[in-house]
Amino acid sequence: MADQPLRKITDFSDMENGITVSPTGQSGNVMSKHYSDQAEMFVMGKFRKMLMSRKEIESKSKTLLLKPEQP
């Protein structure tokens, strides 16, 4: 796998307020709908907030519930 460009700024005294951007988006998988969702941000020099705490991650997350079919 080739190295992927990434920009990340982390203040180790304030870990919960770091910023990052990756032109290959949230997923390095070319088949993912998120593959290039940060490319324009990367080109424009913009960043997105890194989610570092469990509370913050859970507040931004979606839940997928799989239920088996009943016989």
DOTORTOR-969054 format. One record per residue (C-alpha): residue in one letter; x, y, z. Coordinates in Angstrom, 3 decimals. Each point is the difference from the previous one (the first is absolute). Example, Ala and Ser with C-alpha at 12.3 -4.5 7.8 and 13.67 -1.06 7.14 Angstrom:
2
<atom rest="a" px="12.300" py="-4.500" pz="7.800"/>
<atom rest="s" px="1.370" py="3.440" pz="-0.660"/>
END
This chain:
71
<atom rest="m" px="0.000" py="0.000" pz="0.000"/>
<atom rest="a" px="1.353" py="3.402" pz="-0.940"/>
<atom rest="d" px="0.394" py="2.707" pz="2.604"/>
<atom rest="q" px="-3.082" py="2.210" pz="0.170"/>
<atom rest="p" px="0.257" py="3.759" pz="0.609"/>
<atom rest="l" px="-1.434" py="1.146" pz="3.287"/>
<atom rest="r" px="0.022" py="3.277" pz="1.910"/>
<atom rest="k" px="-0.483" py="-0.089" pz="3.729"/>
<atom rest="i" px="0.497" py="2.575" pz="2.738"/>
<atom rest="t" px="-0.013" py="-1.270" pz="3.564"/>
<atom rest="d" px="0.585" py="2.073" pz="3.119"/>
<atom rest="f" px="1.040" py="-2.601" pz="2.558"/>
<atom rest="s" px="-1.108" py="2.303" pz="2.804"/>
<atom rest="d" px="-3.525" py="0.073" pz="-1.501"/>
<atom rest="m" px="-0.438" py="-3.362" pz="-1.762"/>
<atom rest="e" px="-3.742" py="0.375" pz="-0.513"/>
<atom rest="n" px="0.363" py="2.998" pz="-2.328"/>
<atom rest="g" px="2.325" py="-1.315" pz="-2.692"/>
<atom rest="i" px="-0.781" py="0.392" pz="-3.691"/>
<atom rest="t" px="0.706" py="-2.214" pz="-2.996"/>
<atom rest="v" px="-0.736" py="-0.503" pz="-3.686"/>
<atom rest="s" px="0.703" py="-2.880" pz="-2.389"/>
<atom rest="p" px="-0.642" py="0.220" pz="-3.743"/>
<atom rest="t" px="-1.073" py="-3.636" pz="-0.008"/>
<atom rest="g" px="-2.712" py="0.817" pz="2.518"/>
<atom rest="q" px="-1.090" py="-2.083" pz="2.935"/>
<atom rest="s" px="0.659" py="-3.184" pz="-1.925"/>
<atom rest="g" px="3.054" py="-1.020" pz="-1.992"/>
<atom rest="n" px="-2.270" py="-2.507" pz="-1.768"/>
<atom rest="v" px="-0.616" py="1.150" pz="-3.598"/>
<atom rest="m" px="-3.399" py="-1.740" pz="0.053"/>
<atom rest="s" px="-1.226" py="2.008" pz="3.015"/>
<atom rest="k" px="-2.329" py="2.979" pz="-0.391"/>
<atom rest="h" px="2.391" py="1.812" pz="2.376"/>
<atom rest="y" px="3.114" py="-0.633" pz="-2.122"/>
<atom rest="s" px="0.465" py="3.557" pz="-1.263"/>
<atom rest="d" px="-2.326" py="1.936" pz="2.273"/>
<atom rest="q" px="2.827" py="2.155" pz="1.367"/>
<atom rest="a" px="1.877" py="0.594" pz="-3.276"/>
<atom rest="e" px="-1.408" py="3.497" pz="-0.590"/>
<atom rest="m" px="0.696" py="0.975" pz="3.626"/>
<atom rest="f" px="3.599" py="-1.226" pz="-0.407"/>
<atom rest="v" px="0.537" py="2.045" pz="-3.182"/>
<atom rest="m" px="-1.532" py="3.131" pz="1.578"/>
<atom rest="g" px="2.176" py="-0.311" pz="3.143"/>
<atom rest="k" px="-2.992" py="-0.684" pz="2.265"/>
<atom rest="f" px="-0.188" py="-2.426" pz="2.919"/>
<atom rest="r" px="-2.573" py="-1.880" pz="2.018"/>
<atom rest="k" px="-0.062" py="-0.543" pz="3.751"/>
<atom rest="m" px="1.371" py="-3.293" pz="1.248"/>
<atom rest="l" px="-2.410" py="-1.855" pz="2.262"/>
<atom rest="m" px="2.079" py="-1.155" pz="2.951"/>
<atom rest="s" px="-2.344" py="-0.697" pz="2.913"/>
<atom rest="r" px="-2.491" py="-2.858" pz="0.230"/>
<atom rest="k" px="-2.830" py="2.440" pz="0.801"/>
<atom rest="e" px="0.761" py="2.125" pz="-3.059"/>
<atom rest="i" px="0.346" py="-3.038" pz="-2.287"/>
<atom rest="e" px="-3.284" py="-1.490" pz="1.216"/>
<atom rest="s" px="-1.814" py="3.325" pz="-0.477"/>
<atom rest="k" px="1.056" py="0.076" pz="-3.692"/>
<atom rest="s" px="-0.488" py="-3.711" pz="-0.685"/>
<atom rest="k" px="-2.826" py="-1.933" pz="-1.532"/>
<atom rest="t" px="-1.096" py="-3.400" pz="1.249"/>
<atom rest="l" px="-0.532" py="-2.973" pz="-2.267"/>
<atom rest="l" px="-2.189" py="-2.640" pz="1.607"/>
<atom rest="l" px="-0.121" py="-3.411" pz="-1.678"/>
<atom rest="k" px="-2.843" py="-2.288" pz="1.021"/>
<atom rest="p" px="-0.165" py="-3.608" pz="-1.157"/>
<atom rest="e" px="-3.196" py="-1.079" pz="-1.722"/>
<atom rest="q" px="-2.353" py="-1.976" pz="2.197"/>
<atom rest="p" px="-0.663" py="-3.574" pz="-1.285"/>
END
